[in-house]
Amino acid sequence: MRDGLGPVRFVAATGPLLSQLVTAYPDESWPERLAAGEVVDKVGCAFSADVRVGNGTEVFFHIEPVAETPVPFPLEILHHDEGLVVVDKPHFLATIPRGQHVRETALVRLRARTGLADLVPAHRLDRMTAGVLVFIADPTLRRPYQELFSAQRVHKTYEAIAPAVDLDFPRVVRTRIVKEHGVMVARHEAGEPNSESLVDVIERSAERARYRLEPKTGKTHQLRLHMASLGAPIVNDNYYPEYRPHRDATFDKPLQLLARAIEFNDPVTGERRRFESCRTLQDRYINHQVGPPGSVASRST
C-alpha cells in the first residue's frame, strides 16, 4: 500500500511479461520499472525484464492515478477499535475508488491515515451525501458486519433540507425503484414496492424545511427519489427530479443530505452501538428562521 492505495493486480498469459505490460499499460516505462524491481509476484519477488511467465501468473505493481482536485473538507474519525473504524464523511468525497475518483475517496484517505491496508466499507454513502460511514478493520469480521448491513438490521437516520410542502407528516413512502447499469439516475416504475422510507419534518420556515428520513430499505438514491416524489427535491440535488450535470470544482453547492446516525446491535459483542455525525446542514437554506412543523419560527438555528 502506498498513500492508501493498493497495487494493481495483473493476470498474465503465457509469454514474455514485458510485451504484455506494454500492451496493457502503454503509458508506463516498463523496462525501467522492471529493472528497478517495481513489478513483483504475490509474495513480493521482483520479475526481470526478460522473464517469460505462465498463463494465470499474478503480477503486482503500482500505477499513479490521474491527478484529482482535492476535496477541501476533512474526514473525521468518530470511533476506532480493533473491529471497526467509523468516520464522518464530508460531501463530495466518494466512499471507494471508482472512475475518476481514486485518491479523493474515504477508503484511500482512511487507509493512508491509519495504515490499515485491510479496511473495507461495511456499506456505502453517495459521493454527494455526508455523514456516518462504517468501515471494517479486522478482515475476520467482514462477514458478520457486512451481513448486518445487507440484511437491513441497521437503523439509519438522515436529515435533509428541501422545500416545505403542504402534506401531512410523518408519512411513509413506498415505491418501486429501478436502477439500470450504466444509467446515471434511478427511476420509479409501476409494480410491487421495493423501497420504503419514513419522512418527517423536524423544523420549517415558509419555504424550506428540515426533514428526518429513516430508510427501511437501501435502494440506490432512494431518499433523493422519495423526496422528489413528494414535490420536495433535496436542495442542490442535480439528479432529481431532473438530471443536470455540473462541475463541483468550487465545492459550493453540497447536496443537503446528511447521514445523521447509525444504530445497531453489534453482531460480535451483542452490545447496542450508535454513531452520530457532528456535521450540520447549511442552515441558511431555511433562512435561519425555523420552528416546529406548522408554526412560525421564533428562534434561530
Secondary structure as UniProt FT lines:
FT   TURN            3..4
FT   STRAND          8..11
FT   STRAND          15..16
FT   HELIX           17..24
FT   TURN            26..27
FT   HELIX           30..35
FT   TURN            36..37
FT   TURN            42..43
FT   TURN            49..50
FT   STRAND          52..53
FT   TURN            55..56
FT   STRAND          58..61
FT   STRAND          76..80
FT   STRAND          84..89
FT   TURN            91..92
FT   TURN            99..100
FT   HELIX           106..114
FT   TURN            117..118
FT   STRAND          120..121
FT   TURN            127..128
FT   STRAND          130..136
FT   HELIX           139..141
FT   HELIX           142..150
FT   TURN            151..152
FT   STRAND          155..163
FT   STRAND          171..175
FT   STRAND          177..178
FT   TURN            181..182
FT   STRAND          187..188
FT   STRAND          195..204
FT   STRAND          208..215
FT   TURN            220..221
FT   HELIX           222..229
FT   TURN            230..231
FT   TURN            235..236
FT   TURN            249..250
FT   STRAND          257..265
FT   TURN            267..269
FT   STRAND          272..276
FT   HELIX           283..286
FT   TURN            287..288
FT   STRAND          290..291
FT   TURN            293..294
//
